[in-house]
Amino acid sequence: MRAKRKRHRAAFKAKVGFEALVGLKTVAQLAREYAVHPTQVTQWKATIRDRLPELFEAGSVGTQDQEELIAQLHQKIGQLTVDLDWLKKKSKQLGL
């Protein structure tokens, strides 16, 4: 029977990847310490290195996507409020 795959939290990946990026310990030492495969540590390190410049970009694409999502959610809240008011009105008319 195969063992279940471990799912690591983002904070754990960031911690291990950052330690690998700093270079105080080798990838093998970190892998042994945190009980993960050295390839994973290397992948997490590469992900951090590749995405680090995005932290300093002004007006990134993510903020525009978030604004669109917020607008859609506000629209949905308004629609659900109207539906709820209508249902309350109809339930009073039907005596429920």
C-alpha positions, 0 to 999 in steps of 0.5 A: 500500500502506498503512503499518503503524499504530504501536503505542506503549508505555504509558510513551511515551504517559504521557511525551508526555501528561504533557509535554502536561499540564504545558504547557511545550510546545504540543501541536504542538511535542510532536507534531513532536518525537515524530513522532505526530499532534497528535490523539493527543497531545491524547487521551493528555493527556485520558486522563491528566487523566481518570484522575489522581484514580484514583491517590489513591482508597483501596481502588479496584476494581482491588485487589478484581479483583486479589485475585479473580484471585489467588484463582482462580490459586491454585485453578488451581495447586492443581488442576494440582498434583493432576493432575500428581501423578495423572499421575506415579502412573499413569505409574509404574503403567504403567511409563512 
